């Protein structure tokens, strides 16, 4: 993500990262296909397949965010919806991972009750439930509430319409981008609304 966010244009810098991403996407698929050909369906095969699918999902999310940053880097104007799109992509991936975590917990519970129960497996399931289900749900809800609070704060600020009759010869105090004359929204402190929203998100993350 740092390569795309820093607008590095050298292909040599991007190629190794993309190659590793492709490798991490293709290898789990090939492994799953081989295992399904030589083994019958059981709880072990189900767990390995779910892990492979989850790994492919993480690669897809990372590449999607990478693509969004690369598209933003090709334009001189700030892409106001970039932060929203990145949030939507990562949230979708996190929700799917959370669902997979619940499925894996159910698979482990079935294995412990009907196949091979042990104290070690019970401890592993407790750790899985805490880190992959409870903490993930807690952090996801906290991020959602912080974003919701940020939107409310932005909407509560006074806004002015910049038109051709009242052009402002200044830049945003946060992102240092010029105000456009196509009825750009800005606050009384001469900040872009999307720049303030990103700043509030960063402050909330630092406060956490």
C-alpha positions as a LaTeX table, in Angstrom:
\begin{tabular}{lrrr}
\hline
Residue & $x$ (\AA) & $y$ (\AA) & $z$ (\AA) \\
\hline
Unk1 & 0.00 & 0.00 & 0.00 \\
Unk2 & 2.90 & 2.37 & 0.68 \\
Unk3 & 4.04 & 2.16 & $-2.94$ \\
Unk4 & 0.67 & 3.21 & $-4.34$ \\
Unk5 & 0.05 & 5.84 & $-1.65$ \\
Unk6 & 3.47 & 7.44 & $-2.23$ \\
Unk7 & 2.84 & 7.59 & $-6.01$ \\
Unk8 & 5.92 & 5.54 & $-6.91$ \\
Unk9 & 5.81 & 5.10 & $-10.69$ \\
Unk10 & 8.79 & 2.76 & $-11.16$ \\
Unk11 & 7.60 & $-0.61$ & $-12.48$ \\
Unk12 & 10.55 & $-2.34$ & $-10.83$ \\
Unk13 & 9.28 & $-1.23$ & $-7.43$ \\
Unk14 & 5.76 & $-2.53$ & $-8.07$ \\
Unk15 & 6.56 & $-5.78$ & $-9.89$ \\
Unk16 & 7.91 & $-7.80$ & $-6.89$ \\
Unk17 & 4.91 & $-6.84$ & $-4.75$ \\
Unk18 & 2.44 & $-7.73$ & $-7.51$ \\
Unk19 & 4.29 & $-10.99$ & $-8.18$ \\
Unk20 & 4.03 & $-12.01$ & $-4.52$ \\
Unk21 & 0.33 & $-11.08$ & $-4.52$ \\
Unk22 & $-0.33$ & $-13.23$ & $-7.58$ \\
Unk23 & 1.62 & $-16.08$ & $-5.99$ \\
Unk24 & $-0.41$ & $-15.81$ & $-2.76$ \\
Unk25 & $-3.62$ & $-15.85$ & $-4.81$ \\
Unk26 & $-2.78$ & $-18.74$ & $-7.17$ \\
Unk27 & $-1.04$ & $-21.08$ & $-4.72$ \\
Unk28 & $-4.05$ & $-21.53$ & $-2.34$ \\
Unk29 & $-6.30$ & $-22.25$ & $-5.32$ \\
Unk30 & $-3.93$ & $-24.91$ & $-6.67$ \\
Unk31 & $-3.52$ & $-26.42$ & $-3.20$ \\
Unk32 & $-7.28$ & $-26.62$ & $-2.70$ \\
Unk33 & $-7.80$ & $-28.25$ & $-6.10$ \\
Unk34 & $-5.13$ & $-30.89$ & $-5.40$ \\
Unk35 & $-6.51$ & $-31.68$ & $-1.94$ \\
Unk36 & $-10.08$ & $-32.01$ & $-3.22$ \\
Unk37 & $-8.91$ & $-34.46$ & $-5.87$ \\
Unk38 & $-7.11$ & $-36.80$ & $-3.49$ \\
Unk39 & $-9.09$ & $-36.51$ & $-0.25$ \\
Unk40 & $-12.73$ & $-36.93$ & 0.68 \\
Unk41 & $-14.59$ & $-34.11$ & 2.35 \\
Unk42 & $-13.96$ & $-33.94$ & 6.09 \\
Unk43 & $-13.51$ & $-31.29$ & 8.77 \\
Unk44 & $-9.76$ & $-31.04$ & 8.11 \\
Unk45 & $-10.22$ & $-30.46$ & 4.38 \\
Unk46 & $-12.99$ & $-27.98$ & 5.07 \\
Unk47 & $-10.73$ & $-25.97$ & 7.40 \\
Unk48 & $-7.84$ & $-25.91$ & 4.91 \\
Unk49 & $-10.17$ & $-24.86$ & 2.08 \\
Unk50 & $-11.68$ & $-22.09$ & 4.19 \\
Unk51 & $-8.19$ & $-20.84$ & 5.07 \\
Unk52 & $-7.21$ & $-20.81$ & 1.37 \\
Unk53 & $-10.35$ & $-18.91$ & 0.41 \\
Unk54 & $-9.73$ & $-16.38$ & 3.19 \\
Unk55 & $-6.14$ & $-15.87$ & 2.01 \\
Unk56 & $-7.35$ & $-15.26$ & $-1.56$ \\
Unk57 & $-9.90$ & $-12.79$ & $-0.21$ \\
Unk58 & $-7.21$ & $-10.81$ & 1.62 \\
Unk59 & $-5.15$ & $-10.64$ & $-1.57$ \\
Unk60 & $-8.15$ & $-9.40$ & $-3.56$ \\
Unk61 & $-8.89$ & $-6.71$ & $-0.95$ \\
Unk62 & $-5.25$ & $-5.58$ & $-0.89$ \\
Unk63 & $-5.04$ & $-5.43$ & $-4.69$ \\
Unk64 & $-8.32$ & $-3.54$ & $-4.89$ \\
Unk65 & $-7.11$ & $-0.91$ & $-2.42$ \\
Unk66 & $-3.79$ & $-0.79$ & $-4.27$ \\
Unk67 & $-5.64$ & $-0.16$ & $-7.54$ \\
Unk68 & $-7.69$ & 2.63 & $-6.00$ \\
Unk69 & $-4.54$ & 4.38 & $-4.76$ \\
Unk70 & $-2.87$ & 3.95 & $-8.15$ \\
Unk71 & $-5.88$ & 5.49 & $-9.90$ \\
Unk72 & $-5.81$ & 8.38 & $-7.46$ \\
Unk73 & $-2.09$ & 8.86 & $-8.12$ \\
Unk74 & $-2.68$ & 9.41 & $-11.85$ \\
Unk75 & $-4.80$ & 12.52 & $-11.23$ \\
Unk76 & $-3.60$ & 15.89 & $-10.01$ \\
Unk77 & $-6.96$ & 16.62 & $-8.37$ \\
Unk78 & $-7.85$ & 15.03 & $-5.04$ \\
Unk79 & $-10.28$ & 12.10 & $-5.41$ \\
Unk80 & $-12.77$ & 13.05 & $-2.73$ \\
Unk81 & $-14.46$ & 9.65 & $-2.56$ \\
Unk82 & $-11.20$ & 7.67 & $-2.31$ \\
Unk83 & $-11.35$ & 7.37 & 1.48 \\
Unk84 & $-14.95$ & 6.13 & 1.29 \\
Unk85 & $-14.17$ & 3.54 & $-1.38$ \\
Unk86 & $-11.17$ & 2.23 & 0.57 \\
Unk87 & $-13.33$ & 1.98 & 3.68 \\
Unk88 & $-16.07$ & 0.10 & 1.80 \\
Unk89 & $-13.61$ & $-2.39$ & 0.29 \\
Unk90 & $-11.83$ & $-3.08$ & 3.57 \\
Unk91 & $-15.09$ & $-3.31$ & 5.49 \\
Unk92 & $-16.49$ & $-5.82$ & 3.02 \\
Unk93 & $-13.34$ & $-7.92$ & 3.37 \\
Unk94 & $-13.48$ & $-7.71$ & 7.16 \\
Unk95 & $-17.13$ & $-8.76$ & 7.24 \\
Unk96 & $-16.43$ & $-11.79$ & 5.05 \\
Unk97 & $-13.41$ & $-12.70$ & 7.20 \\
Unk98 & $-15.61$ & $-12.42$ & 10.30 \\
Unk99 & $-18.13$ & $-14.80$ & 8.74 \\
Unk100 & $-15.33$ & $-17.23$ & 7.93 \\
Unk101 & $-14.15$ & $-16.96$ & 11.54 \\
Unk102 & $-17.59$ & $-18.01$ & 12.78 \\
Unk103 & $-17.69$ & $-20.88$ & 10.28 \\
Unk104 & $-14.25$ & $-22.07$ & 11.38 \\
Unk105 & $-15.35$ & $-21.91$ & 15.02 \\
Unk106 & $-18.36$ & $-24.07$ & 14.18 \\
Unk107 & $-16.13$ & $-26.50$ & 12.31 \\
Unk108 & $-13.79$ & $-26.73$ & 15.29 \\
Unk109 & $-16.68$ & $-27.24$ & 17.69 \\
Unk110 & $-18.03$ & $-30.08$ & 15.53 \\
Unk111 & $-14.57$ & $-31.68$ & 15.43 \\
Unk112 & $-14.15$ & $-31.42$ & 19.20 \\
Unk113 & $-17.57$ & $-32.90$ & 19.99 \\
Unk114 & $-17.80$ & $-35.68$ & 17.41 \\
Unk115 & $-14.26$ & $-36.50$ & 16.26 \\
Unk116 & $-11.29$ & $-35.73$ & 18.52 \\
Unk117 & $-11.93$ & $-33.57$ & 21.54 \\
Unk118 & $-9.03$ & $-32.52$ & 23.77 \\
Unk119 & $-8.02$ & $-29.79$ & 26.18 \\
Unk120 & $-5.54$ & $-28.35$ & 23.68 \\
Unk121 & $-8.22$ & $-28.09$ & 21.00 \\
Unk122 & $-10.58$ & $-26.44$ & 23.49 \\
Unk123 & $-7.90$ & $-23.84$ & 24.35 \\
Unk124 & $-7.25$ & $-23.20$ & 20.66 \\
Unk125 & $-10.96$ & $-22.68$ & 20.07 \\
Unk126 & $-11.14$ & $-20.19$ & 22.93 \\
Unk127 & $-8.21$ & $-18.26$ & 21.49 \\
Unk128 & $-9.82$ & $-18.33$ & 18.05 \\
Unk129 & $-13.12$ & $-17.11$ & 19.43 \\
Unk130 & $-11.41$ & $-14.24$ & 21.28 \\
Unk131 & $-8.99$ & $-12.99$ & 18.62 \\
Unk132 & $-10.83$ & $-13.83$ & 15.37 \\
Unk133 & $-14.43$ & $-13.28$ & 16.44 \\
Unk134 & $-14.75$ & $-11.11$ & 19.55 \\
Unk135 & $-11.88$ & $-8.67$ & 18.92 \\
Unk136 & $-12.63$ & $-8.43$ & 15.22 \\
Unk137 & $-16.29$ & $-7.66$ & 15.89 \\
Unk138 & $-15.36$ & $-5.15$ & 18.59 \\
Unk139 & $-12.81$ & $-3.32$ & 16.42 \\
Unk140 & $-15.11$ & $-3.35$ & 13.41 \\
Unk141 & $-17.99$ & $-1.84$ & 15.38 \\
Unk142 & $-15.65$ & 0.75 & 16.90 \\
Unk143 & $-14.41$ & 1.77 & 13.45 \\
Unk144 & $-17.98$ & 2.04 & 12.19 \\
Unk145 & $-19.02$ & 4.23 & 15.11 \\
Unk146 & $-15.95$ & 6.47 & 14.71 \\
Unk147 & $-16.75$ & 6.96 & 11.05 \\
Unk148 & $-20.38$ & 7.65 & 11.83 \\
Unk149 & $-19.32$ & 10.24 & 14.43 \\
Unk150 & $-16.97$ & 11.85 & 11.92 \\
Unk151 & $-19.79$ & 12.21 & 9.38 \\
Unk152 & $-21.99$ & 13.86 & 12.01 \\
Unk153 & $-19.21$ & 16.28 & 12.92 \\
Unk154 & $-18.69$ & 17.21 & 9.28 \\
Unk155 & $-22.40$ & 17.71 & 8.68 \\
Unk156 & $-22.64$ & 19.98 & 11.74 \\
Unk157 & $-20.03$ & 22.41 & 10.35 \\
Unk158 & $-21.21$ & 25.46 & 8.41 \\
Unk159 & $-20.70$ & 25.13 & 4.67 \\
Unk160 & $-20.34$ & 27.71 & 1.94 \\
Unk161 & $-20.73$ & 27.26 & $-1.80$ \\
Unk162 & $-17.80$ & 28.50 & $-3.83$ \\
Unk163 & $-19.07$ & 29.78 & $-7.15$ \\
Unk164 & $-17.62$ & 31.76 & $-10.01$ \\
Unk165 & $-18.95$ & 34.96 & $-8.47$ \\
Unk166 & $-17.23$ & 34.32 & $-5.15$ \\
Unk167 & $-14.00$ & 32.54 & $-6.00$ \\
Unk168 & $-11.51$ & 32.10 & $-3.16$ \\
Unk169 & $-7.83$ & 32.53 & $-3.93$ \\
Unk170 & $-6.65$ & 30.10 & $-1.27$ \\
Unk171 & $-5.98$ & 26.43 & $-0.60$ \\
Unk172 & $-7.37$ & 23.96 & 1.91 \\
Unk173 & $-5.55$ & 24.29 & 5.23 \\
Unk174 & $-5.48$ & 20.49 & 5.63 \\
Unk175 & $-4.80$ & 18.93 & 2.21 \\
Unk176 & $-3.34$ & 22.06 & 0.53 \\
Unk177 & $-5.52$ & 21.58 & $-2.56$ \\
Unk178 & $-7.03$ & 24.54 & $-4.38$ \\
Unk179 & $-10.75$ & 25.21 & $-4.05$ \\
Unk180 & $-12.55$ & 24.61 & $-7.31$ \\
Unk181 & $-15.24$ & 26.87 & $-8.70$ \\
Unk182 & $-17.73$ & 24.07 & $-9.43$ \\
Unk183 & $-19.64$ & 24.70 & $-6.21$ \\
Unk184 & $-17.03$ & 23.03 & $-4.04$ \\
Unk185 & $-18.18$ & 22.61 & $-0.46$ \\
Unk186 & $-15.93$ & 24.02 & 2.26 \\
Unk187 & $-16.31$ & 24.93 & 5.90 \\
Unk188 & $-16.07$ & 28.32 & 7.51 \\
Unk189 & $-12.43$ & 27.58 & 8.35 \\
Unk190 & $-11.65$ & 27.02 & 4.64 \\
Unk191 & $-11.27$ & 23.24 & 4.82 \\
Unk192 & $-12.56$ & 20.75 & 2.28 \\
Unk193 & $-15.25$ & 18.64 & 3.93 \\
Unk194 & $-13.59$ & 15.40 & 2.80 \\
Unk195 & $-10.20$ & 16.61 & 4.09 \\
Unk196 & $-11.71$ & 17.31 & 7.50 \\
Unk197 & $-13.34$ & 13.89 & 7.51 \\
Unk198 & $-10.00$ & 12.18 & 6.85 \\
Unk199 & $-8.35$ & 14.30 & 9.56 \\
Unk200 & $-11.00$ & 13.30 & 12.09 \\
Unk201 & $-10.44$ & 9.62 & 11.22 \\
Unk202 & $-6.71$ & 10.00 & 11.78 \\
Unk203 & $-7.21$ & 11.77 & 15.11 \\
Unk204 & $-9.64$ & 9.06 & 16.25 \\
Unk205 & $-7.09$ & 6.36 & 15.35 \\
Unk206 & $-4.32$ & 8.17 & 17.25 \\
Unk207 & $-6.62$ & 8.63 & 20.25 \\
Unk208 & $-7.38$ & 4.88 & 20.26 \\
\hline
\end{tabular}
